[in-house]
Amino acid sequence: PIKAFTRISSEPIDIHCNIENPNVVIVLDDTLLDVVDVAEGIHDDGTIILNTCTPPAQVKAVLGVPETVTVACVDASGIALDTIKRDIPNTPIVGAFAKVTEVIDLDIFKGLLAKNLSKKFGQEMIDANFAAVDRAFQEVTVA
């Protein structure tokens, strides 16, 4: 298992260290739930977004998080396999993140995604990634 940290802010970020009390945790592989305490340090009003087919209420019970923690689930791998034809869940998980947190605008993200993907891929792959993001945005469920 690996941990990665990202800070998102409209203000300049001057701190560069691990995040001990995250507002949002994203889990791309739900088998980690048996290995890692993914809810460690999460704020009482935090959000956990998982790539899983398991209903969020069930995940919430397994994690034992406070009722005030939001748990959101989306089959990002299934969506990626269906749209992109590869198990790359990170693109669809951003669609779920956009919907659940409202931290990023979906259209702005898709514009940046198109800009980055166009350096290596054609329009067909860009459209497939857009479809993955849009589906995850629509299909994410929350408890």
C-alpha positions, -999 to +999 in steps of 0.1 A: +000+000+000+011+035-007+000+069+005+000+100-015-010+135-003-024+164-023-034+198-010-060+218-029-064+255-022-073+287-039-044+302-019-007+294-023+003+263-003+036+268+016+035+236+037+050+204+022+046+174+045+023+145+051-013+152+059-022+137+093-058+149+095-073+148+060-106+162+049-109+137+021-095+103+016-096+085-017-091+047-019-085+033-053-083-003-042-109-016-017-088-046-007-068-021+013-097-018+038-086-051+053-049-040+055-049-002+062-069+020+084-080+043+056-100+065+080-070+072+103-070+109+113-100+119+092-119+150+103-152+143+119-169+160+089-145+144+064-152+123+033-140+089+022-144+081-015-138+044-025-135+025-057-158-003-048-191-020-056-200-023-019-228+000-008-215+031+012-236+023+043-219-011+045-184+004+040-192+030+067-202+002+092-170-017+084-148+014+088-166+023+121-164+060+113-186+086+130-220+093+114-207+127+104-181+112+080-194+109+045-186+077+027-190+076-011-186+046-033-183+042-071-173+013-092-144+033-108-126+002-120-158-011-137-165+022-153-129+025-165-130-010-180-162-002-197-153+032-211-115+034-213-110-004-218-084-005-190-085-007-153-074+028-146-098+040-118-081+074-111-099+092-139-134+082-130-127+086-093-121+123-100-157+125-113-169+111-080-147+135-061-161+164-081-197+155-073-192+145-036-169+174-025-177+201-050-141+212-047-135+211-084-157+220-113-163+191-136-161+211-168-128+227-157-114+193-148-125+179-182-108+208-200-075+201-181-079+164-188-084+170-225-053+193-226-031+167-209-045+137-228-042+154-262-004+154-258-004+115-261-038+104-273-064+111-299-100+123-295-113+088-291-093+083-258-102+118-246-139+110-252-136+077-234-121+095-204-149+121-205-174+092-205-157+077-175-157+109-155-193+116-164-205+081-154-187+082-121-202+117-114-236+102-120-232+068-104-214+076-071-235+068-041-232+084-006-239+074+030 
